[in-house]
Amino acid sequence: MQYSDLPMLERIAGPADLKGLSDPELTQLAHELRSEVVSAVSETGGHLGSSLGVVELSVAIHAVFNTPHDKLIWDVGHQCYPHKILTGRRDRIRSLRQKDGLSGFTKRSESEFDPFGAAHSSTSISAALGFAVGRDMGRPTGDAIAVIGDGSISAGMAYEALNNAGSEGRRLFVILNDNEMSIAPPVGAMSSYLSKLYSNEPLAKMKALAEGFESALPSPLRDSAKRARQLVTGLHGSGTLFEELGFEYIGPIDGHDMTQLLPILRAARTRATGPVLIHACTVKGKGYAPAEQAADKYHGVSKFNVATGAQAKSQPNAPAYTKVFGQALCDEAARDPNIVAVTAAMPSGTGLNILADRFPKRVFDVGIAEQHGVTFAAGMAASGLKPFCAIYSTFLQRGYDQVVHDV
């Protein structure tokens, strides 16, 4: 795709250029930005679905807030491609994940618009709170905004941060990017809670602004929001989990509708005095049909044909180690009823999906919770079961203490 095909995007050298655009122009910019992400990732490979899901959020946040003075922190960072394009790195976006090219995640040494490095999940709220404290103690920084997915927010660290931030009461913005799909579909009670969540009065001062948004949602977001709508009873008959943690809660809103995103973010930025959580419903892979239809397959992609969606994957001469492990474990489990397995939101990536298909009650997906998963497996081992806890090496860093202390 040539630059001339994207006239609005061509005008953007950095977030400051968004300030002079009208709301319809920002909407057009989002359309062009989505096209550029698809085009670039088709040449480099990378995290496509998650980046497409936050295109409108990226434009709206940079249009409303004053980055890099305001600190925007993307949880994990794999969804940051639109952010990188908007922050002066479009000319290098086709060097993603290549030697001497752009990182596939946010990276402090790469840009002042990446205030905090990432690659693991569930760290953004803690980091954003740190920036908020720095601001309040006189450091030259503005607002702190954390964007975190519904999968990432299921981890214990995220709730430790929410608990601390709520009790601190400092001005802080958390945007929950709820696409109901982290890598595999999110599991657990917290995910179930989010799928039903609705606040009758999400923020008293903004009730009029928020009213009617659910009915205005396009399908399939309308159906998702209806599933999300439930009055959550607190100690005094109203409130949500987030409100009881000390946050003002706004949502759920359509995370792809700029006519909702822009006024909500502007009003929140103008009126917030303490921590605010904005719940935005999004679609992973939004705007690119192959990615929308198979969100898990297009989470991370190799180079692909834009017209067909076909990925350029070479055919291996032998089965992958993951598949061999999964099948061998399944064969052993057929002989030994004490064999069970634990995964931390990566059943397909670890091969445990093969076992889960045959013995679903013997495979436990604990979500993004490696610490719990390891000790949970240790407990099952102590009971006499034979657990196989399959976790990527990079994610097992998060459970080292449990390996040493509990296993």
QUIVEN-V863538 format. One record per residue. N is the residue number from 0. RES is the residue in three letters. PHI is phi in radians with two decimals (* if undefined). Layout:
BEGIN
{{N | RES | PHI} {N | RES | PHI}}
END
This chain:
BEGIN
{{0 | MET | *} {1 | GLN | -1.51} {2 | TYR | -0.97} {3 | SER | -1.12} {4 | ASP | -1.30} {5 | LEU | -2.22} {6 | PRO | -1.08} {7 | MET | -1.22} {8 | LEU | -1.13} {9 | GLU | -1.11} {10 | ARG | -1.42} {11 | ILE | -1.76} {12 | ALA | -1.69} {13 | GLY | -3.00} {14 | PRO | -1.00} {15 | ALA | -1.04} {16 | ASP | -1.26} {17 | LEU | -1.33} {18 | LYS | -1.10} {19 | GLY | -1.57} {20 | LEU | -1.56} {21 | SER | -1.31} {22 | ASP | -1.07} {23 | PRO | -1.08} {24 | GLU | -1.19} {25 | LEU | -1.13} {26 | THR | -1.11} {27 | GLN | -1.11} {28 | LEU | -1.03} {29 | ALA | -1.08} {30 | HIS | -1.07} {31 | GLU | -1.21} {32 | LEU | -1.10} {33 | ARG | -1.08} {34 | SER | -1.07} {35 | GLU | -1.18} {36 | VAL | -1.10} {37 | VAL | -1.04} {38 | SER | -1.08} {39 | ALA | -1.16} {40 | VAL | -1.22} {41 | SER | -1.10} {42 | GLU | -1.63} {43 | THR | -1.96} {44 | GLY | 1.34} {45 | GLY | 2.46} {46 | HIS | -1.49} {47 | LEU | -1.50} {48 | GLY | -1.00} {49 | SER | -1.17} {50 | SER | -1.20} {51 | LEU | -1.14} {52 | GLY | -1.27} {53 | VAL | -2.05} {54 | VAL | -1.06} {55 | GLU | -1.14} {56 | LEU | -1.04} {57 | SER | -1.07} {58 | VAL | -1.11} {59 | ALA | -1.13} {60 | ILE | -1.11} {61 | HIS | -1.20} {62 | ALA | -1.30} {63 | VAL | -1.57} {64 | PHE | -1.60} {65 | ASN | -1.96} {66 | THR | -1.35} {67 | PRO | -1.55} {68 | HIS | -1.06} {69 | ASP | -1.40} {70 | LYS | -1.72} {71 | LEU | -1.78} {72 | ILE | -2.08} {73 | TRP | -1.62} {74 | ASP | -1.14} {75 | VAL | 1.18} {76 | GLY | 1.73} {77 | HIS | -1.24} {78 | GLN | -1.70} {79 | CYS | -1.57} {80 | TYR | -1.05} {81 | PRO | -1.06} {82 | HIS | -1.04} {83 | LYS | -1.16} {84 | ILE | -1.11} {85 | LEU | -1.31} {86 | THR | -1.92} {87 | GLY | 1.47} {88 | ARG | -2.03} {89 | ARG | -1.07} {90 | ASP | -1.17} {91 | ARG | -2.02} {92 | ILE | -1.13} {93 | ARG | -1.48} {94 | SER | -1.85} {95 | LEU | -0.88} {96 | ARG | 1.08} {97 | GLN | -1.96} {98 | LYS | -0.96} {99 | ASP | 1.11} {100 | GLY | -1.77} {101 | LEU | -1.24} {102 | SER | -1.20} {103 | GLY | -1.38} {104 | PHE | -2.27} {105 | THR | -1.22} {106 | LYS | -2.59} {107 | ARG | -1.04} {108 | SER | -1.29} {109 | GLU | -1.54} {110 | SER | -2.83} {111 | GLU | -1.20} {112 | PHE | -1.46} {113 | ASP | -1.92} {114 | PRO | -1.30} {115 | PHE | -2.55} {116 | GLY | -1.24} {117 | ALA | -2.67} {118 | ALA | 2.83} {119 | HIS | -1.80} {120 | SER | -1.53} {121 | SER | 1.34} {122 | THR | -1.75} {123 | SER | -1.16} {124 | ILE | -1.20} {125 | SER | -1.05} {126 | ALA | -1.13} {127 | ALA | -1.09} {128 | LEU | -1.11} {129 | GLY | -1.06} {130 | PHE | -1.13} {131 | ALA | -1.12} {132 | VAL | -1.14} {133 | GLY | -1.00} {134 | ARG | -1.04} {135 | ASP | -1.22} {136 | MET | -1.74} {137 | GLY | 1.74} {138 | ARG | -1.25} {139 | PRO | -1.37} {140 | THR | -2.46} {141 | GLY | -1.82} {142 | ASP | -1.22} {143 | ALA | -2.07} {144 | ILE | -2.19} {145 | ALA | -1.90} {146 | VAL | -1.91} {147 | ILE | -2.33} {148 | GLY | -1.46} {149 | ASP | -1.18} {150 | GLY | -1.27} {151 | SER | -1.14} {152 | ILE | -1.31} {153 | SER | -1.39} {154 | ALA | -1.37} {155 | GLY | -1.02} {156 | MET | -1.05} {157 | ALA | -1.11} {158 | TYR | -1.35} {159 | GLU | -1.05} {160 | ALA | -1.20} {161 | LEU | -1.06} {162 | ASN | -1.08} {163 | ASN | -1.16} {164 | ALA | -1.11} {165 | GLY | -1.13} {166 | SER | -1.27} {167 | GLU | -1.20} {168 | GLY | 1.28} {169 | ARG | -1.39} {170 | ARG | -1.13} {171 | LEU | -2.77} {172 | PHE | -2.04} {173 | VAL | -2.03} {174 | ILE | -1.88} {175 | LEU | -1.52} {176 | ASN | -1.53} {177 | ASP | -1.74} {178 | ASN | -1.91} {179 | GLU | 1.02} {180 | MET | -2.76} {181 | SER | -1.50} {182 | ILE | -2.08} {183 | ALA | -1.66} {184 | PRO | -0.97} {185 | PRO | -1.14} {186 | VAL | -2.20} {187 | GLY | 1.80} {188 | ALA | -1.11} {189 | MET | -1.16} {190 | SER | -1.13} {191 | SER | -1.09} {192 | TYR | -1.07} {193 | LEU | -1.10} {194 | SER | -1.22} {195 | LYS | -1.94} {196 | LEU | -1.19} {197 | TYR | -2.74} {198 | SER | -1.90} {199 | ASN | -1.06} {200 | GLU | -2.28} {201 | PRO | -1.05} {202 | LEU | -2.78} {203 | ALA | -0.92} {204 | LYS | -1.19} {205 | MET | -2.06} {206 | LYS | -1.02} {207 | ALA | -1.08} {208 | LEU | -1.19} {209 | ALA | -1.46} {210 | GLU | -1.05} {211 | GLY | 1.53} {212 | PHE | -1.14} {213 | GLU | -1.10} {214 | SER | -1.18} {215 | ALA | -1.52} {216 | LEU | -1.16} {217 | PRO | -1.33} {218 | SER | -1.27} {219 | PRO | -1.59} {220 | LEU | -1.11} {221 | ARG | -1.08} {222 | ASP | -1.12} {223 | SER | -1.09} {224 | ALA | -1.19} {225 | LYS | -1.15} {226 | ARG | -1.12} {227 | ALA | -1.33} {228 | ARG | -1.55} {229 | GLN | -2.73} {230 | LEU | -1.27} {231 | VAL | -1.75} {232 | THR | -1.53} {233 | GLY | -1.87} {234 | LEU | -1.07} {235 | HIS | -1.95} {236 | GLY | 1.63} {237 | SER | -2.68} {238 | GLY | 2.05} {239 | THR | -2.12} {240 | LEU | -0.95} {241 | PHE | -1.14} {242 | GLU | -1.14} {243 | GLU | -1.28} {244 | LEU | -1.45} {245 | GLY | 1.88} {246 | PHE | -1.71} {247 | GLU | -1.38} {248 | TYR | -1.96} {249 | ILE | -2.17} {250 | GLY | 2.47} {251 | PRO | -1.37} {252 | ILE | -2.14} {253 | ASP | -1.39} {254 | GLY | -1.30} {255 | HIS | -1.99} {256 | ASP | -1.82} {257 | MET | -1.14} {258 | THR | -1.26} {259 | GLN | -1.72} {260 | LEU | -1.04} {261 | LEU | -1.11} {262 | PRO | -1.14} {263 | ILE | -1.13} {264 | LEU | -1.13} {265 | ARG | -1.12} {266 | ALA | -1.16} {267 | ALA | -1.11} {268 | ARG | -1.11} {269 | THR | -1.27} {270 | ARG | -1.81} {271 | ALA | -1.14} {272 | THR | -2.06} {273 | GLY | -2.34} {274 | PRO | -1.27} {275 | VAL | -2.24} {276 | LEU | -2.03} {277 | ILE | -1.87} {278 | HIS | -1.74} {279 | ALA | -1.91} {280 | CYS | -1.51} {281 | THR | -2.30} {282 | VAL | -2.06} {283 | LYS | -1.15} {284 | GLY | 1.44} {285 | LYS | -0.86} {286 | GLY | 1.57} {287 | TYR | -2.22} {288 | ALA | -0.90} {289 | PRO | -1.02} {290 | ALA | -1.30} {291 | GLU | -1.20} {292 | GLN | -1.37} {293 | ALA | -2.45} {294 | ALA | -1.03} {295 | ASP | -1.21} {296 | LYS | -1.29} {297 | TYR | -1.92} {298 | HIS | -1.09} {299 | GLY | -2.19} {300 | VAL | -2.22} {301 | SER | -1.52} {302 | LYS | -0.99} {303 | PHE | -2.55} {304 | ASN | -1.50} {305 | VAL | -1.06} {306 | ALA | -1.17} {307 | THR | -1.86} {308 | GLY | 1.46} {309 | ALA | -1.17} {310 | GLN | -1.56} {311 | ALA | -1.50} {312 | LYS | -1.85} {313 | SER | -1.25} {314 | GLN | -1.45} {315 | PRO | -1.22} {316 | ASN | -1.40} {317 | ALA | -2.38} {318 | PRO | -1.14} {319 | ALA | -1.18} {320 | TYR | -0.96} {321 | THR | -1.04} {322 | LYS | -1.19} {323 | VAL | -1.07} {324 | PHE | -1.05} {325 | GLY | -1.05} {326 | GLN | -1.23} {327 | ALA | -1.11} {328 | LEU | -1.14} {329 | CYS | -1.10} {330 | ASP | -1.11} {331 | GLU | -1.13} {332 | ALA | -1.13} {333 | ALA | -1.17} {334 | ARG | -1.60} {335 | ASP | -2.21} {336 | PRO | -1.21} {337 | ASN | -1.50} {338 | ILE | -1.33} {339 | VAL | -2.31} {340 | ALA | -2.51} {341 | VAL | -2.24} {342 | THR | -2.28} {343 | ALA | -1.88} {344 | ALA | 1.22} {345 | MET | -2.31} {346 | PRO | -1.10} {347 | SER | -1.25} {348 | GLY | -1.16} {349 | THR | -1.84} {350 | GLY | 1.51} {351 | LEU | -1.30} {352 | ASN | -1.09} {353 | ILE | -1.14} {354 | LEU | -1.18} {355 | ALA | -1.12} {356 | ASP | -1.12} {357 | ARG | -1.61} {358 | PHE | -2.25} {359 | PRO | -1.03} {360 | LYS | -1.42} {361 | ARG | -1.92} {362 | VAL | -2.07} {363 | PHE | -2.06} {364 | ASP | -1.69} {365 | VAL | -1.57} {366 | GLY | 1.41} {367 | ILE | -1.34} {368 | ALA | -2.64} {369 | GLU | -1.10} {370 | GLN | -1.02} {371 | HIS | -1.08} {372 | GLY | -1.04} {373 | VAL | -1.16} {374 | THR | -1.24} {375 | PHE | -1.02} {376 | ALA | -1.12} {377 | ALA | -1.09} {378 | GLY | -1.12} {379 | MET | -1.14} {380 | ALA | -1.11} {381 | ALA | -1.12} {382 | SER | -1.39} {383 | GLY | 1.93} {384 | LEU | -1.34} {385 | LYS | -2.11} {386 | PRO | -1.44} {387 | PHE | -1.95} {388 | CYS | -1.80} {389 | ALA | -1.79} {390 | ILE | -2.39} {391 | TYR | -0.97} {392 | SER | -1.03} {393 | THR | -1.17} {394 | PHE | -1.50} {395 | LEU | -1.18} {396 | GLN | -0.91} {397 | ARG | -1.31} {398 | GLY | -2.14} {399 | TYR | -1.06} {400 | ASP | -1.05} {401 | GLN | -1.23} {402 | VAL | -1.10} {403 | VAL | -1.25} {404 | HIS | -1.51} {405 | ASP | -1.74} {406 | VAL | -1.41}}
END
